[in-house]
């Protein structure tokens, strides 16, 4: 028996699909752990929405199962309900078809697993399980949809095809330039999908109707039938609610006309689209509406010519040529003025004793002026080269990319990627770090930007030229793990390293034994002219990763009012020792008297 979906495709009449099931369910039913849970808790709402789309003209509806794979349901503590949720999704859709009395096609919706980093053999059974559950209840076809990773989509298609012979519609999500989040163009995606056993390809979700049309034009109409199911538009956030733009039905009617002209055989909507938009689409399809003007898509041109020339920083050059490097570490101001810090940086520059200043990033998890902005201000106003620290604790991946691109445009080139102090030790009790990346991931992000692409591999308009450093802690409790992470940072693109503050270089010797006695990349040793016994005691007992020898603690205690001189003298001895073991040092500036750090160098 011929499949009803295939029969309809062969008829040449375009199919009107439904709209945004998940977003509408989430808005209509409060306190759902995910939209798919409504199949169990609010099935009447799901049924009502299906019927609304059918009455507005939808000839194909999708099951409420987009995120109902075992991995995503487990994240909502619903993994034990995977069979019921998928089975009910099909049952409710079939019930809607029966109630409406119309010949409606039912597509089993299968979405991506999410950013789980699984290998293909780990993903296959998750997709296959869901496909088997949906087919067992009686879907007519599968919509494998809203994928931004083409490799994952190919895995999903292989999994579905491994357990079912039902038709497959394969859908990717594209931006306004017709590219996936991972930087694959719709043209290239179509060429790869044409080699697979699918019955239609196209675009859904994404940046709205215009982005969908761009993707369709780039895909071309000379391959498998095309499908166009965009979001209503770009979503916003207001009072904790996701809101969509107020697109008129006429706008969606024109969209349908444009999609038809580009060869679309299936037209519908995704997030934010309601029965109103679907009715407008159905009207345009029935009327055979022609677009008001031809649609022309242009692929983004990358403005890389002449911008990505190699610019070696002074730090990179000094380390490459073996010159001794000295940096003074400063904390950014806690207020809205950087005048004082600019004066300190100028004094360091004028001293001729240090060639660099490195700048903390919200040290001790206390909010201060951005180290990247401070670095740009110092380099512009003073001229001394900077090494700003950057932690992934306080920003999302998108936020980190934004900060780095802006800093690069302002001339900042050296970056030290650090984990950052945990939020629990700072001024905001109960706060949590972002940490979408760790310091290894941040190092990798910097390498990607240098290669001309973002974190997902999508081309950026101009590559960066960062000189990336990383932190290491030779006094770590688990030196094996610290060495393993150091190797991973080097593999991710680290070009130099800066140690945790050290008060005894025997810790560095012990750590470097794992690397044959020397660091694989240039190393700066951290020195601190500790000025009191009380401070040494706090550093040793309260600050993770810092070990102050008991002998030094006793010296400081015995020195009384002269403890600062003892601290400076100890730092000078370590400075001399470091010349035999490292490429340079950085000296932590004492609190409130930052220029006292220069005393170590006299």
Secondary structure, 3 states (H helix, E strand, C coil): CCCHHHHHHHHCCCEEECCCHHHHHHHHCCCCCCHHHHHHHCHHHHHHHHHHHHHCCCCEEECCCCCCCHHHHHCCCCHHHHHHHHHHHHHHHHHHHHHHCCCCEEEEEECCCCCCCCCHHHHHHHHHHHHHHHHHHCCCEEEEEEECCHHHHHHHHHHHHHHCCCEEEEEECCCCCCECCCCCEHHHHHHHHCCCCCCEEEEEECCCHHHHHHHHHHHCCCCCEEEEEECCCCCEEECCEEECCCCCHHHHHHHHHHHHHCCEEEEEECCCCCHHHHHHHHHHHHHCCCCCCCCCCCCCCCCCCCCCCCCCCHHHHHHHHCCCEEEEEECCCCCCCCHHHHHHHHHHHHHCCCCEEEECCCHHHCCCCCHHHHHHHHHHHCCCEEEEEEECCCCCHHHHHHHHHHHHHCCCCEEEEECCCCHHHCCCCCCCCCCCCCHHHHHHHHHHHHCCECCCCCECCCCCCCEEEEEECCCCCCHHHHHHHHHHHHHHCCCEEEEEECCCCHHHHHHHHHHCCCCCCEEEEEEECCCCHHHHHHHHHHCCCCCCCHHHHHHHHHHHHHHHHHHHHHHHHHHHHHCCCCCEEEEECCCCCHHHHHHHHC
